[in-house]
Amino acid sequence: MIYTFKNISVTSITLSRDLYISIFKKTLFLLLVFSATTLFAQVEESTTSTKNSDFTFVPKNSVPNGRKFKRKIYRYEEKERLSYAWSPYPENIEASYRYTRPGTGGIYAANSAKTALAEVTYWKVDLNRRKLIKKRIHLEKVLDLTRKRIRKKLGVTREEITQNDYELPQAIGDWAIENGFDGIRFPSARNPKGWNIVGFKGL
């Protein structure tokens, strides 16, 4: 038998109460999950930001002088970019390279066609879409990491700057820009006898 009070059944009241409790529990659970996820994301972002901002490059000894650089250089560039191949372009600025992090920009080239080929084939690019180009450049102040004494002044080794981890080279790149260098000449990681150069404002 169902007893009623003002046309509302006891069974109906009981079911409604149980339904509300169930909805409240589910809502509370979802809120807890959302809060935990948001907190974890904030902590992770904070940790990553701290890691990146804390890693700054400081030379071990005195700051090396830059040197003037005049030389013919080579690079493989995509055919549709040939008209602006020697200047930083949007995709270049947004990309992460050895000595330039996203937002920096820099044009890279090699000392020879052989080194340029070794660099691009390592990344398995489609050579049918690229063309070998060359140019004689002139930069006023270049940080020359091909010289052992310069690396010693900075407190870095050839092995450290030719590995696939870009954290240290990019920190050196930031430091070089802040100290007025036009670019960096550095050992090739793909051709032990070759070297590359990056011009921060182009080549």
Backbone as JSON Lines, residues from 0, in Angstrom:
{"i":0,"aa":"M","n":[0.85,-1.19,0.0],"ca":[0.0,0.0,0.0],"c":[0.89,1.24,0.0]}
{"i":1,"aa":"I","n":[0.5,2.24,-0.78],"ca":[1.26,3.47,-0.88],"c":[0.48,4.59,-0.19]}
{"i":2,"aa":"Y","n":[1.11,5.2,0.81],"ca":[0.48,6.3,1.51],"c":[0.86,7.6,0.82]}
{"i":3,"aa":"T","n":[-0.11,8.47,0.7],"ca":[0.13,9.75,0.02],"c":[-0.1,10.91,0.96]}
{"i":4,"aa":"F","n":[0.57,12.0,0.68],"ca":[0.39,13.22,1.45],"c":[0.33,14.38,0.47]}
{"i":5,"aa":"K","n":[-0.82,14.99,0.42],"ca":[-1.05,16.07,-0.54],"c":[-0.7,15.63,-1.95]}
{"i":6,"aa":"N","n":[-1.18,14.45,-2.31],"ca":[-1.05,13.92,-3.67],"c":[0.4,13.58,-4.07]}
{"i":7,"aa":"I","n":[1.31,13.53,-3.11],"ca":[2.7,13.14,-3.4],"c":[2.96,11.82,-2.71]}
{"i":8,"aa":"S","n":[3.33,10.82,-3.47],"ca":[3.52,9.5,-2.89],"c":[4.84,9.41,-2.15]}
{"i":9,"aa":"V","n":[4.87,8.58,-1.1],"ca":[6.09,8.35,-0.35],"c":[7.13,7.69,-1.24]}
{"i":10,"aa":"T","n":[6.68,6.78,-2.08],"ca":[7.6,6.11,-3.01],"c":[8.23,7.12,-3.94]}
{"i":11,"aa":"S","n":[7.41,8.06,-4.43],"ca":[7.92,9.09,-5.34],"c":[8.96,9.96,-4.65]}
{"i":12,"aa":"I","n":[8.69,10.32,-3.39],"ca":[9.63,11.15,-2.63],"c":[10.95,10.41,-2.43]}
{"i":13,"aa":"T","n":[10.84,9.12,-2.1],"ca":[12.04,8.3,-1.87],"c":[12.88,8.19,-3.13]}
{"i":14,"aa":"L","n":[12.21,7.95,-4.25],"ca":[12.92,7.83,-5.52],"c":[13.58,9.14,-5.91]}
{"i":15,"aa":"S","n":[12.88,10.23,-5.7],"ca":[13.44,11.53,-6.04],"c":[14.67,11.83,-5.19]}
{"i":16,"aa":"R","n":[14.58,11.51,-3.89],"ca":[15.71,11.74,-3.01],"c":[16.91,10.9,-3.43]}
{"i":17,"aa":"D","n":[16.69,9.63,-3.75],"ca":[17.78,8.76,-4.2],"c":[18.38,9.25,-5.51]}
{"i":18,"aa":"L","n":[17.52,9.74,-6.4],"ca":[18.0,10.25,-7.69],"c":[18.88,11.48,-7.48]}
{"i":19,"aa":"Y","n":[18.42,12.39,-6.62],"ca":[19.21,13.61,-6.35],"c":[20.56,13.27,-5.72]}
{"i":20,"aa":"I","n":[20.54,12.31,-4.79],"ca":[21.79,11.9,-4.15],"c":[22.75,11.32,-5.18]}
{"i":21,"aa":"S","n":[22.22,10.49,-6.09],"ca":[23.04,9.88,-7.14],"c":[23.64,10.94,-8.05]}
{"i":22,"aa":"I","n":[22.81,11.91,-8.45],"ca":[23.29,12.99,-9.32],"c":[24.35,13.82,-8.6]}
{"i":23,"aa":"F","n":[24.11,14.1,-7.31],"ca":[25.06,14.89,-6.52],"c":[26.41,14.18,-6.42]}
{"i":24,"aa":"K","n":[26.38,12.86,-6.2],"ca":[27.63,12.11,-6.09],"c":[28.4,12.12,-7.4]}
{"i":25,"aa":"K","n":[27.67,11.93,-8.51],"ca":[28.33,11.92,-9.82],"c":[28.92,13.29,-10.15]}
{"i":26,"aa":"T","n":[28.17,14.35,-9.81],"ca":[28.65,15.71,-10.07],"c":[29.89,16.01,-9.25]}
{"i":27,"aa":"L","n":[29.85,15.59,-7.97],"ca":[31.0,15.8,-7.08],"c":[32.22,15.05,-7.61]}
{"i":28,"aa":"F","n":[32.03,13.83,-8.1],"ca":[33.14,13.05,-8.64],"c":[33.75,13.73,-9.87]}
{"i":29,"aa":"L","n":[32.89,14.22,-10.76],"ca":[33.38,14.9,-11.95],"c":[34.14,16.17,-11.61]}
{"i":30,"aa":"L","n":[33.65,16.9,-10.62],"ca":[34.34,18.12,-10.18],"c":[35.71,17.8,-9.61]}
{"i":31,"aa":"L","n":[35.81,16.73,-8.83],"ca":[37.09,16.33,-8.26],"c":[38.08,15.92,-9.34]}
{"i":32,"aa":"V","n":[37.58,15.16,-10.33],"ca":[38.45,14.75,-11.45],"c":[38.93,15.95,-12.22]}
{"i":33,"aa":"F","n":[38.02,16.89,-12.52],"ca":[38.39,18.1,-13.27],"c":[39.41,18.94,-12.5]}
{"i":34,"aa":"S","n":[39.19,19.08,-11.19],"ca":[40.11,19.87,-10.36],"c":[41.49,19.24,-10.33]}
{"i":35,"aa":"A","n":[41.54,17.92,-10.19],"ca":[42.82,17.22,-10.14],"c":[43.57,17.34,-11.46]}
{"i":36,"aa":"T","n":[42.82,17.2,-12.57],"ca":[43.43,17.31,-13.9],"c":[43.99,18.69,-14.14]}
{"i":37,"aa":"T","n":[43.22,19.71,-13.76],"ca":[43.65,21.09,-13.94],"c":[44.89,21.38,-13.1]}
{"i":38,"aa":"L","n":[44.9,20.91,-11.86],"ca":[46.04,21.13,-10.98],"c":[47.29,20.45,-11.52]}
{"i":39,"aa":"F","n":[47.14,19.22,-12.03],"ca":[48.28,18.5,-12.6],"c":[48.85,19.23,-13.81]}
{"i":40,"aa":"A","n":[47.96,19.75,-14.66],"ca":[48.4,20.47,-15.85],"c":[49.15,21.74,-15.47]}
{"i":41,"aa":"Q","n":[48.67,22.43,-14.44],"ca":[49.32,23.66,-13.99],"c":[50.7,23.37,-13.42]}
{"i":42,"aa":"V","n":[50.8,22.28,-12.65],"ca":[52.1,21.91,-12.06],"c":[53.08,21.52,-13.14]}
{"i":43,"aa":"E","n":[52.59,20.74,-14.14],"ca":[53.46,20.29,-15.23],"c":[53.95,21.47,-16.04]}
{"i":44,"aa":"E","n":[53.04,22.42,-16.34],"ca":[53.42,23.62,-17.1],"c":[54.42,24.45,-16.33]}
{"i":45,"aa":"S","n":[54.2,24.57,-15.03],"ca":[55.11,25.35,-14.2],"c":[56.49,24.72,-14.15]}
{"i":46,"aa":"T","n":[56.51,23.36,-14.05],"ca":[57.79,22.65,-14.0],"c":[58.55,22.8,-15.31]}
{"i":47,"aa":"T","n":[57.83,22.66,-16.44],"ca":[58.46,22.8,-17.75],"c":[58.99,24.2,-17.95]}
{"i":48,"aa":"S","n":[58.19,25.19,-17.56],"ca":[58.61,26.59,-17.71],"c":[59.85,26.87,-16.89]}
{"i":49,"aa":"T","n":[59.86,26.33,-15.66],"ca":[61.01,26.55,-14.79],"c":[62.25,25.91,-15.36]}
{"i":50,"aa":"K","n":[62.08,24.69,-15.91],"ca":[63.22,23.98,-16.48],"c":[63.82,24.78,-17.63]}
{"i":51,"aa":"N","n":[62.95,25.3,-18.52],"ca":[63.44,26.04,-19.68],"c":[64.07,27.36,-19.28]}
{"i":52,"aa":"S","n":[63.45,28.06,-18.34],"ca":[63.95,29.38,-17.97],"c":[65.2,29.29,-17.11]}
{"i":53,"aa":"D","n":[65.35,28.17,-16.35],"ca":[66.51,28.04,-15.49],"c":[67.77,27.66,-16.26]}
{"i":54,"aa":"F","n":[67.61,27.06,-17.44],"ca":[68.77,26.63,-18.2],"c":[69.29,27.78,-19.04]}
{"i":55,"aa":"T","n":[70.25,28.48,-18.52],"ca":[70.88,29.58,-19.26],"c":[72.36,29.27,-19.4]}
{"i":56,"aa":"F","n":[72.91,29.66,-20.53],"ca":[74.31,29.37,-20.8],"c":[75.2,30.51,-20.31]}
{"i":57,"aa":"V","n":[76.23,30.13,-19.56],"ca":[77.21,31.1,-19.07],"c":[78.59,30.59,-19.43]}
{"i":58,"aa":"P","n":[79.39,31.36,-20.18],"ca":[80.73,30.91,-20.55],"c":[81.57,30.56,-19.32]}
{"i":59,"aa":"K","n":[82.36,29.5,-19.44],"ca":[83.2,29.06,-18.32],"c":[84.31,30.07,-18.06]}
{"i":60,"aa":"N","n":[84.88,30.64,-19.12],"ca":[85.97,31.6,-18.98],"c":[85.56,32.94,-19.6]}
{"i":61,"aa":"S","n":[86.48,33.65,-20.2],"ca":[86.17,34.95,-20.78],"c":[85.33,34.8,-22.05]}
{"i":62,"aa":"V","n":[84.6,35.84,-22.38],"ca":[83.76,35.83,-23.57],"c":[84.65,35.91,-24.81]}
{"i":63,"aa":"P","n":[84.53,34.95,-25.73],"ca":[85.39,34.97,-26.92],"c":[84.98,36.09,-27.87]}
{"i":64,"aa":"N","n":[85.95,36.57,-28.63],"ca":[85.66,37.58,-29.64],"c":[85.05,36.93,-30.86]}
{"i":65,"aa":"G","n":[84.2,37.67,-31.53],"ca":[83.67,37.18,-32.79],"c":[84.68,37.42,-33.9]}
{"i":66,"aa":"R","n":[84.52,36.72,-34.99],"ca":[85.42,36.92,-36.12],"c":[84.61,37.18,-37.39]}
{"i":67,"aa":"K","n":[85.22,37.94,-38.29],"ca":[84.56,38.18,-39.58],"c":[84.56,36.9,-40.38]}
{"i":68,"aa":"F","n":[83.52,36.74,-41.15],"ca":[83.38,35.5,-41.9],"c":[83.01,35.8,-43.34]}
{"i":69,"aa":"K","n":[83.89,35.4,-44.28],"ca":[83.63,35.53,-45.71],"c":[83.89,34.18,-46.35]}
{"i":70,"aa":"R","n":[82.85,33.62,-46.94],"ca":[83.02,32.27,-47.48],"c":[81.82,31.9,-48.34]}
{"i":71,"aa":"K","n":[82.05,31.02,-49.29],"ca":[80.94,30.47,-50.07],"c":[80.32,29.33,-49.27]}
{"i":72,"aa":"I","n":[79.01,29.31,-49.21],"ca":[78.31,28.29,-48.42],"c":[77.23,27.62,-49.28]}
{"i":73,"aa":"Y","n":[76.74,26.48,-48.81],"ca":[75.79,25.66,-49.58],"c":[74.63,25.22,-48.7]}
{"i":74,"aa":"R","n":[73.47,25.08,-49.34],"ca":[72.32,24.53,-48.63],"c":[71.33,23.94,-49.62]}
{"i":75,"aa":"Y","n":[70.57,22.95,-49.17],"ca":[69.49,22.4,-49.97],"c":[68.2,23.06,-49.5]}
{"i":76,"aa":"E","n":[67.49,23.66,-50.44],"ca":[66.26,24.36,-50.08],"c":[65.11,23.86,-50.95]}
{"i":77,"aa":"E","n":[63.91,23.91,-50.39],"ca":[62.73,23.51,-51.16],"c":[62.54,24.48,-52.33]}
{"i":78,"aa":"K","n":[62.18,23.93,-53.48],"ca":[62.15,24.71,-54.71],"c":[61.19,25.9,-54.65]}
{"i":79,"aa":"E","n":[60.1,25.75,-53.92],"ca":[59.14,26.86,-53.84],"c":[59.62,27.99,-52.92]}
{"i":80,"aa":"R","n":[60.73,27.77,-52.23],"ca":[61.25,28.8,-51.32],"c":[62.53,29.46,-51.84]}
{"i":81,"aa":"L","n":[62.9,29.17,-53.05],"ca":[64.17,29.66,-53.57],"c":[64.26,31.18,-53.6]}
{"i":82,"aa":"S","n":[63.14,31.85,-53.78],"ca":[63.17,33.31,-53.88],"c":[63.5,33.99,-52.56]}
{"i":83,"aa":"Y","n":[63.32,33.28,-51.46],"ca":[63.63,33.87,-50.14],"c":[64.42,32.88,-49.27]}
{"i":84,"aa":"A","n":[65.23,32.06,-49.92],"ca":[65.93,30.98,-49.24],"c":[66.97,31.44,-48.24]}
{"i":85,"aa":"W","n":[67.46,32.68,-48.36],"ca":[68.55,33.15,-47.5],"c":[68.07,34.06,-46.38]}
{"i":86,"aa":"S","n":[66.76,34.17,-46.21],"ca":[66.2,35.01,-45.14],"c":[65.22,34.2,-44.31]}
{"i":87,"aa":"P","n":[65.16,34.43,-43.0],"ca":[64.2,33.71,-42.16],"c":[62.76,33.93,-42.65]}
{"i":88,"aa":"Y","n":[61.99,32.87,-42.75],"ca":[60.6,32.93,-43.18],"c":[59.73,32.33,-42.07]}
{"i":89,"aa":"P","n":[58.43,32.52,-42.12],"ca":[57.57,32.11,-41.0],"c":[57.79,30.68,-40.5]}
{"i":90,"aa":"E","n":[57.84,29.7,-41.42],"ca":[58.04,28.31,-41.0],"c":[59.4,28.13,-40.34]}
{"i":91,"aa":"N","n":[60.4,28.85,-40.82],"ca":[61.74,28.78,-40.24],"c":[61.75,29.34,-38.82]}
{"i":92,"aa":"I","n":[61.08,30.46,-38.63],"ca":[61.04,31.11,-37.32],"c":[60.31,30.25,-36.29]}
{"i":93,"aa":"E","n":[59.28,29.55,-36.75],"ca":[58.48,28.73,-35.83],"c":[59.15,27.4,-35.49]}
{"i":94,"aa":"A","n":[60.16,26.99,-36.27],"ca":[60.76,25.67,-36.1],"c":[61.84,25.67,-35.01]}
{"i":95,"aa":"S","n":[62.16,24.45,-34.56],"ca":[63.23,24.26,-33.58],"c":[64.43,23.63,-34.27]}
{"i":96,"aa":"Y","n":[65.56,24.35,-34.28],"ca":[66.78,23.85,-34.89],"c":[67.89,23.82,-33.84]}
{"i":97,"aa":"R","n":[69.08,23.4,-34.26],"ca":[70.15,23.17,-33.29],"c":[70.48,24.39,-32.45]}
{"i":98,"aa":"Y","n":[70.65,25.54,-33.07],"ca":[71.04,26.74,-32.32],"c":[69.94,27.8,-32.25]}
{"i":99,"aa":"T","n":[68.79,27.5,-32.77],"ca":[67.68,28.46,-32.73],"c":[66.4,27.76,-32.3]}
{"i":100,"aa":"R","n":[65.81,28.25,-31.25],"ca":[64.58,27.67,-30.73],"c":[63.38,28.33,-31.43]}
{"i":101,"aa":"P","n":[62.17,27.78,-31.31],"ca":[60.98,28.39,-31.92],"c":[60.81,29.85,-31.51]}
{"i":102,"aa":"G","n":[60.57,30.7,-32.5],"ca":[60.41,32.12,-32.24],"c":[61.67,32.91,-32.51]}
{"i":103,"aa":"T","n":[62.77,32.22,-32.79],"ca":[64.05,32.9,-33.02],"c":[64.34,33.08,-34.5]}
{"i":104,"aa":"G","n":[64.38,32.0,-35.24],"ca":[64.69,32.06,-36.66],"c":[66.18,32.08,-36.92]}
{"i":105,"aa":"G","n":[66.57,31.52,-38.05],"ca":[67.98,31.49,-38.43],"c":[68.15,30.63,-39.66]}
{"i":106,"aa":"I","n":[69.01,31.05,-40.57],"ca":[69.24,30.29,-41.79],"c":[70.54,29.5,-41.66]}
{"i":107,"aa":"Y","n":[70.46,28.22,-41.96],"ca":[71.6,27.32,-41.84],"c":[72.18,26.97,-43.21]}
{"i":108,"aa":"A","n":[73.49,26.81,-43.26],"ca":[74.17,26.4,-44.48],"c":[75.43,25.63,-44.12]}
{"i":109,"aa":"A","n":[76.05,25.02,-45.12],"ca":[77.21,24.15,-44.89],"c":[78.43,24.63,-45.66]}
{"i":110,"aa":"N","n":[79.58,24.08,-45.29],"ca":[80.83,24.48,-45.93],"c":[81.0,23.89,-47.32]}
{"i":111,"aa":"S","n":[80.24,22.83,-47.62],"ca":[80.38,22.17,-48.92],"c":[79.06,21.51,-49.31]}
{"i":112,"aa":"A","n":[78.97,21.13,-50.58],"ca":[77.79,20.41,-51.05],"c":[77.68,19.06,-50.36]}
{"i":113,"aa":"K","n":[78.82,18.43,-50.07],"ca":[78.84,17.14,-49.4],"c":[78.25,17.23,-48.0]}
{"i":114,"aa":"T","n":[78.65,18.25,-47.26],"ca":[78.12,18.42,-45.9],"c":[76.64,18.77,-45.94]}
{"i":115,"aa":"A","n":[76.25,19.63,-46.87],"ca":[74.83,20.0,-47.0],"c":[73.98,18.77,-47.3]}
{"i":116,"aa":"L","n":[74.49,17.89,-48.15],"ca":[73.76,16.67,-48.49],"c":[73.66,15.73,-47.28]}
{"i":117,"aa":"A","n":[74.76,15.64,-46.53],"ca":[74.75,14.77,-45.33],"c":[73.73,15.26,-44.32]}
{"i":118,"aa":"E","n":[73.59,16.57,-44.19],"ca":[72.65,17.14,-43.22],"c":[71.2,16.81,-43.59]}
{"i":119,"aa":"V","n":[70.83,16.99,-44.85],"ca":[69.43,16.79,-45.23],"c":[69.07,15.32,-45.36]}
{"i":120,"aa":"T","n":[70.01,14.48,-45.81],"ca":[69.69,13.06,-45.96],"c":[69.52,12.39,-44.6]}
{"i":121,"aa":"Y","n":[70.15,12.92,-43.56],"ca":[69.97,12.37,-42.22],"c":[68.5,12.45,-41.81]}
{"i":122,"aa":"W","n":[67.84,13.53,-42.23],"ca":[66.43,13.74,-41.88],"c":[65.48,13.16,-42.91]}
{"i":123,"aa":"K","n":[66.04,12.44,-43.9],"ca":[65.24,11.73,-44.9],"c":[64.28,12.66,-45.65]}
{"i":124,"aa":"V","n":[64.77,13.81,-46.05],"ca":[63.94,14.73,-46.81],"c":[63.85,14.26,-48.26]}
{"i":125,"aa":"D","n":[62.83,14.71,-48.95],"ca":[62.64,14.37,-50.36],"c":[63.52,15.29,-51.21]}
{"i":126,"aa":"L","n":[64.62,14.75,-51.72],"ca":[65.55,15.57,-52.5],"c":[64.97,16.01,-53.83]}
{"i":127,"aa":"N","n":[63.91,15.35,-54.29],"ca":[63.26,15.77,-55.53],"c":[62.59,17.13,-55.38]}
{"i":128,"aa":"R","n":[62.3,17.49,-54.14],"ca":[61.65,18.78,-53.88],"c":[62.65,19.87,-53.52]}
{"i":129,"aa":"R","n":[63.93,19.51,-53.48],"ca":[64.96,20.46,-53.05],"c":[65.98,20.72,-54.15]}
{"i":130,"aa":"K","n":[66.64,21.85,-54.0],"ca":[67.69,22.21,-54.94],"c":[68.9,22.71,-54.17]}
{"i":131,"aa":"L","n":[70.08,22.3,-54.61],"ca":[71.31,22.77,-53.99],"c":[71.58,24.2,-54.45]}
{"i":132,"aa":"I","n":[71.72,25.1,-53.49],"ca":[72.02,26.5,-53.82],"c":[73.28,26.92,-53.08]}
{"i":133,"aa":"K","n":[73.94,27.94,-53.56],"ca":[75.17,28.42,-52.92],"c":[75.22,29.93,-52.96]}
{"i":134,"aa":"K","n":[76.03,30.48,-52.07],"ca":[76.13,31.93,-51.97],"c":[77.41,32.3,-51.22]}
{"i":135,"aa":"R","n":[78.02,33.4,-51.63],"ca":[79.16,33.92,-50.88],"c":[78.63,34.94,-49.88]}
{"i":136,"aa":"I","n":[78.92,34.71,-48.61],"ca":[78.36,35.57,-47.57],"c":[79.45,36.35,-46.84]}
{"i":137,"aa":"H","n":[79.01,37.34,-46.1],"ca":[79.93,38.17,-45.3],"c":[79.22,38.53,-44.01]}
{"i":138,"aa":"L","n":[79.7,37.98,-42.91],"ca":[79.16,38.31,-41.58],"c":[80.26,38.98,-40.77]}
{"i":139,"aa":"E","n":[79.9,39.94,-39.96],"ca":[80.88,40.74,-39.21],"c":[81.34,40.08,-37.91]}
{"i":140,"aa":"K","n":[80.43,39.36,-37.24],"ca":[80.77,38.82,-35.92],"c":[80.18,37.42,-35.75]}
{"i":141,"aa":"V","n":[81.05,36.44,-35.93],"ca":[80.61,35.05,-35.86],"c":[81.29,34.34,-34.69]}
{"i":142,"aa":"L","n":[80.51,33.58,-33.93],"ca":[81.05,32.75,-32.86],"c":[81.51,31.44,-33.5]}
{"i":143,"aa":"D","n":[82.82,31.17,-33.49],"ca":[83.38,30.03,-34.21],"c":[83.6,28.84,-33.28]}
{"i":144,"aa":"L","n":[82.63,27.94,-33.24],"ca":[82.72,26.76,-32.38],"c":[83.5,25.62,-33.03]}
{"i":145,"aa":"T","n":[84.01,25.83,-34.25],"ca":[84.87,24.82,-34.85],"c":[86.27,24.88,-34.24]}
{"i":146,"aa":"R","n":[86.57,25.97,-33.56],"ca":[87.89,26.15,-32.93],"c":[87.85,25.6,-31.5]}
{"i":147,"aa":"K","n":[88.8,24.71,-31.22],"ca":[88.84,24.07,-29.91],"c":[89.02,25.09,-28.79]}
{"i":148,"aa":"R","n":[89.85,26.11,-29.01],"ca":[90.11,27.09,-27.94],"c":[88.87,27.92,-27.63]}
{"i":149,"aa":"I","n":[88.02,28.12,-28.63],"ca":[86.77,28.85,-28.39],"c":[85.82,27.98,-27.57]}
{"i":150,"aa":"R","n":[85.75,26.7,-27.92],"ca":[84.9,25.79,-27.14],"c":[85.4,25.7,-25.7]}
{"i":151,"aa":"K","n":[86.73,25.72,-25.53],"ca":[87.3,25.66,-24.19],"c":[86.94,26.91,-23.39]}
{"i":152,"aa":"K","n":[86.96,28.07,-24.04],"ca":[86.57,29.3,-23.36],"c":[85.12,29.23,-22.89]}
{"i":153,"aa":"L","n":[84.3,28.62,-23.72],"ca":[82.87,28.52,-23.38],"c":[82.59,27.39,-22.4]}
{"i":154,"aa":"G","n":[83.54,26.46,-22.28],"ca":[83.34,25.33,-21.36],"c":[82.47,24.24,-21.94]}
{"i":155,"aa":"V","n":[82.53,24.05,-23.27],"ca":[81.74,23.0,-23.91],"c":[82.67,22.14,-24.76]}
{"i":156,"aa":"T","n":[82.21,20.93,-25.07],"ca":[83.0,20.02,-25.89],"c":[82.31,19.82,-27.24]}
{"i":157,"aa":"R","n":[83.07,19.32,-28.19],"ca":[82.52,19.02,-29.51],"c":[81.38,18.0,-29.4]}
{"i":158,"aa":"E","n":[81.58,17.01,-28.55],"ca":[80.57,15.97,-28.39],"c":[79.26,16.55,-27.86]}
{"i":159,"aa":"E","n":[79.35,17.49,-26.94],"ca":[78.14,18.08,-26.36],"c":[77.33,18.88,-27.37]}
{"i":160,"aa":"I","n":[78.0,19.51,-28.31],"ca":[77.27,20.37,-29.25],"c":[76.92,19.66,-30.56]}
{"i":161,"aa":"T","n":[77.31,18.39,-30.7],"ca":[76.94,17.66,-31.91],"c":[75.96,16.53,-31.64]}
{"i":162,"aa":"Q","n":[75.54,16.36,-30.39],"ca":[74.55,15.33,-30.08],"c":[73.16,15.8,-30.51]}
{"i":163,"aa":"N","n":[72.2,14.9,-30.47],"ca":[70.85,15.23,-30.94],"c":[70.01,16.0,-29.93]}
{"i":164,"aa":"D","n":[70.49,16.14,-28.72],"ca":[69.81,16.96,-27.72],"c":[70.17,18.43,-27.97]}
{"i":165,"aa":"Y","n":[69.18,19.26,-28.28],"ca":[69.44,20.65,-28.66],"c":[69.42,21.63,-27.49]}
{"i":166,"aa":"E","n":[69.23,21.15,-26.28],"ca":[69.08,22.07,-25.15],"c":[70.3,22.97,-24.98]}
{"i":167,"aa":"L","n":[71.49,22.39,-24.95],"ca":[72.71,23.18,-24.78],"c":[72.98,24.08,-25.99]}
{"i":168,"aa":"P","n":[72.97,23.56,-27.23],"ca":[73.2,24.44,-28.38],"c":[72.22,25.6,-28.46]}
{"i":169,"aa":"Q","n":[70.96,25.35,-28.16],"ca":[69.98,26.44,-28.22],"c":[70.25,27.49,-27.15]}
{"i":170,"aa":"A","n":[70.73,27.05,-25.99],"ca":[71.1,28.01,-24.94],"c":[72.3,28.83,-25.38]}
{"i":171,"aa":"I","n":[73.24,28.19,-26.08],"ca":[74.39,28.93,-26.62],"c":[73.91,29.93,-27.67]}
{"i":172,"aa":"G","n":[72.96,29.51,-28.49],"ca":[72.39,30.4,-29.49],"c":[71.75,31.63,-28.87]}
{"i":173,"aa":"D","n":[70.99,31.42,-27.8],"ca":[70.37,32.55,-27.08],"c":[71.44,33.5,-26.56]}
{"i":174,"aa":"W","n":[72.49,32.91,-25.98],"ca":[73.58,33.72,-25.42],"c":[74.28,34.5,-26.52]}
{"i":175,"aa":"A","n":[74.53,33.86,-27.66],"ca":[75.22,34.52,-28.77],"c":[74.41,35.71,-29.29]}
{"i":176,"aa":"I","n":[73.11,35.54,-29.41],"ca":[72.25,36.64,-29.87],"c":[72.3,37.79,-28.88]}
{"i":177,"aa":"E","n":[72.2,37.46,-27.59],"ca":[72.21,38.5,-26.56],"c":[73.54,39.26,-26.53]}
{"i":178,"aa":"N","n":[74.63,38.61,-26.97],"ca":[75.94,39.24,-26.95],"c":[76.37,39.78,-28.31]}
{"i":179,"aa":"G","n":[75.43,39.95,-29.2],"ca":[75.68,40.65,-30.45],"c":[76.33,39.88,-31.56]}
{"i":180,"aa":"F","n":[76.34,38.56,-31.49],"ca":[76.92,37.77,-32.58],"c":[75.91,37.68,-33.74]}
{"i":181,"aa":"D","n":[76.43,37.73,-34.97],"ca":[75.57,37.62,-36.15],"c":[75.19,36.18,-36.44]}
{"i":182,"aa":"G","n":[76.04,35.26,-36.0],"ca":[75.8,33.85,-36.28],"c":[76.79,32.97,-35.56]}
{"i":183,"aa":"I","n":[76.69,31.68,-35.82],"ca":[77.57,30.69,-35.2],"c":[78.07,29.72,-36.27]}
{"i":184,"aa":"R","n":[79.36,29.5,-36.28],"ca":[79.96,28.45,-37.11],"c":[80.21,27.27,-36.19]}
{"i":185,"aa":"F","n":[79.8,26.08,-36.6],"ca":[79.87,24.94,-35.69],"c":[80.14,23.64,-36.45]}
{"i":186,"aa":"P","n":[80.72,22.65,-35.76],"ca":[81.02,21.36,-36.4],"c":[79.73,20.67,-36.86]}
{"i":187,"aa":"S","n":[79.81,20.02,-38.01],"ca":[78.67,19.26,-38.5],"c":[78.52,17.97,-37.71]}
{"i":188,"aa":"A","n":[77.28,17.66,-37.35],"ca":[77.02,16.41,-36.63],"c":[76.91,15.24,-37.6]}
{"i":189,"aa":"R","n":[76.78,15.53,-38.89],"ca":[76.56,14.48,-39.89],"c":[77.79,14.2,-40.76]}
{"i":190,"aa":"N","n":[78.68,15.17,-40.86],"ca":[79.93,14.99,-41.6],"c":[81.07,15.43,-40.69]}
{"i":191,"aa":"P","n":[81.8,14.5,-40.11],"ca":[82.85,14.83,-39.14],"c":[83.91,15.81,-39.66]}
{"i":192,"aa":"K","n":[84.1,15.84,-40.98],"ca":[85.09,16.74,-41.56],"c":[84.5,18.07,-42.02]}
{"i":193,"aa":"G","n":[83.21,18.23,-41.85],"ca":[82.54,19.44,-42.32],"c":[82.08,20.34,-41.19]}
{"i":194,"aa":"W","n":[81.58,21.49,-41.56],"ca":[81.01,22.41,-40.58],"c":[79.81,23.13,-41.19]}
{"i":195,"aa":"N","n":[79.01,23.71,-40.31],"ca":[77.82,24.46,-40.72],"c":[77.9,25.87,-40.13]}
{"i":196,"aa":"I","n":[77.02,26.7,-40.61],"ca":[76.91,28.06,-40.07],"c":[75.45,28.46,-40.03]}
{"i":197,"aa":"V","n":[75.08,29.2,-39.01],"ca":[73.73,29.76,-38.92],"c":[73.84,31.28,-38.8]}
{"i":198,"aa":"G","n":[73.06,31.95,-39.6],"ca":[72.96,33.4,-39.52],"c":[71.63,33.76,-38.89]}
{"i":199,"aa":"F","n":[71.65,34.43,-37.76],"ca":[70.42,34.7,-37.04],"c":[69.45,35.59,-37.8]}
{"i":200,"aa":"K","n":[69.98,36.47,-38.62],"ca":[69.13,37.35,-39.42],"c":[69.15,36.97,-40.9]}
{"i":201,"aa":"G","n":[69.67,35.8,-41.17],"ca":[69.76,35.33,-42.54],"c":[71.21,35.32,-43.0]}
{"i":202,"aa":"L","n":[71.42,34.85,-44.23],"ca":[72.76,34.73,-44.78],"c":[72.83,35.39,-46.16]}
